[in-house]
Amino acid sequence: MDSTSPPDTTKAPERPILDTALFALLAFMITWGTGMLIVLSSHASLVNGAHQVQHPIPLPFPIAITLVMIGGFGPFLAATAVTWLRSRRSGLRELFSQFRRWRVHPVWFVTAFFGPAFLGLVALCVTALFGGATPAHWFTLPRPVLFAAWSVGPWGEELGWRGYAQPQLQKSLGALGASLVVGTIWSLWHYWPVATPAGGSFMELVQAPFLTWWVYELGNSVMMAWLYNSTGGSLPIAWAAHVGLSLGQNLVDKHPIPFGTFVLTFCAAATVVALVNGPRNLSRLDASDRSAYRRWKSGRWAL
């Protein structure tokens, strides 16, 4: 009698692009749905770019804050839902296991936290070198309350962007292609208020401010994919990189520096990352090789 176990026919076939499209749609709908209630309420000021409607809904403040939190965790909730739909508990275990991947070389955390601030400083130096206007004070300390927000908010996004969408898409598109798609989804998700009656117009998506922001986010997405893949799929590193972006934007005062200087600097850094590490993995490691993480878990850190 053949004791060989039969193949697992219950596991759904992989459809990375379709699943990522479903994830992106669901993430947007969660954020847009909760946000729509806020922009139509008496607390529209909680949403950047939203203005008060004529007859606002009298929404209690605690409920408004709860909706803001749910909306901010739209990518987290969408990644969880699609993973459960496709692979149930085993998929969720693998998805959430990325939270435990702390044991990477400390240099990756330093790079993630302070890399954006360093690039911002480079952008300031380039601006000054070419005679552009620079602020009176190049550095400003962020308000303490921001640190609390940064410690929570990126978890709501990074499980979706880097923890789910990046590894899904790079199965078909390679790491560079995946990071560009993720960067585009990331940029559009942040502009969800344009799909509300109190938050702007869809025309903003073809105007210079959004297009500049989009290119900037593409550069960030490439570098964050490099950090994520180089650490064996570490979500703490992705979180640190997201916090680093916020820290860098506040620590290095970019106003009234032309934002284009920052875009060029970050895109140049992303180009160097792609050229040095190669577009397939954006890393010296194979992004699908989990043995790298096992080496780190055993204490053998690598760069």
Disulfide bonds with the S-S distance in Angstrom:
none
